[in-house]
């Protein structure tokens, strides 16, 4: 049996989708631009990017939790 961490999976999926959407819509050119300070010890999304991430995170977590095995 494989154990999946729902929160980590939703987070990873939301990050990748956020990055792709921001690049496609020309909000950013590369991943470094997602963050307030890319060189910080803890990476923090810019406010407008955080909103996008949150929407995708909620979507993916809901989908994962509603998947029946």
Buried (B, 14 or more C-beta within 10 A) or exposed (E): EEEEEEEEEBBEBBBEBBBEBBBEEEBBEEBEBBBEEEEEEEEEBBEEBBEBBEBBBEBBBEEBEEEEE
